[in-house]
Amino acid sequence: MELRRAIVDGQLFVVYQPVVSLQATSDHAGLSPHAAGVEALVRWRHPRKGVVPPGEFIEIAEETGVINDLGRFVLL
């Protein structure tokens, strides 16, 4: 229930983590680190517990079906 409430109350937020590739690109002769994309990582700022690590709520979200709502939140 708390996780469903977190979505409604705006307690979730997204941080973006760059994905870096070390593969050669067509415009570079050798290996050159470059941004290959980003990962969107959802976080939960709980009003009493502070920031809850995803390892503590993602599995519960999957088991209860809330994972679909989390996915929608991240994509919007």
C-alpha positions in Angstrom: 0.0 0.0 0.0 2.8 2.4 0.9 4.3 2.0 -2.6 1.0 2.7 -4.3 0.7 5.8 -2.1 4.2 6.8 -3.0 3.3 7.0 -6.7 0.2 9.0 -6.0 1.9 11.4 -3.6 4.9 12.1 -5.7 7.5 10.4 -3.4 9.3 8.7 -6.3 11.9 10.4 -8.4 14.2 9.3 -11.3 17.9 9.7 -11.6 19.7 9.2 -14.9 22.9 7.3 -15.0 25.0 7.5 -18.2 26.0 4.3 -19.9 29.5 4.7 -21.3 30.9 2.6 -24.1 34.6 1.9 -24.7 34.1 0.5 -28.2 35.6 2.2 -31.1 33.3 4.5 -33.0 33.4 5.1 -36.8 34.9 8.5 -36.4 37.7 7.4 -34.0 40.6 5.0 -34.8 40.9 3.6 -31.3 39.0 3.1 -28.2 37.3 6.2 -27.1 34.8 6.4 -24.2 31.5 7.9 -25.3 28.0 8.1 -24.0 26.0 5.2 -25.4 22.8 6.0 -23.6 21.3 6.5 -20.1 19.6 4.3 -17.6 16.6 5.7 -15.7 16.7 4.7 -12.1 13.7 5.1 -9.9 14.2 6.1 -6.3 11.7 6.5 -3.4 11.9 9.3 -1.0 9.9 7.9 1.9 8.5 10.5 4.4 9.8 8.6 7.4 12.6 6.3 6.1 14.3 8.7 3.8 15.5 7.4 0.4 14.6 3.7 0.1 17.0 1.7 -2.1 15.4 0.1 -5.1 16.5 -3.3 -3.8 14.0 -2.9 -1.0 10.9 -2.1 -3.2 11.4 -3.4 -6.8 10.8 -7.0 -5.9 7.7 -6.1 -3.9 6.5 -4.0 -6.9 6.9 -7.0 -9.2 5.1 -9.3 -6.8 2.1 -7.0 -6.3 1.8 -5.7 -9.9 2.8 -2.2 -8.9 5.8 -2.6 -11.3 3.6 -1.5 -14.2 2.7 1.7 -12.5 6.4 2.3 -11.7 7.2 1.8 -15.3 4.6 4.3 -16.4 5.9 6.8 -13.9 9.5 6.5 -15.2 8.4 6.8 -18.8 6.3 9.9 -18.2 
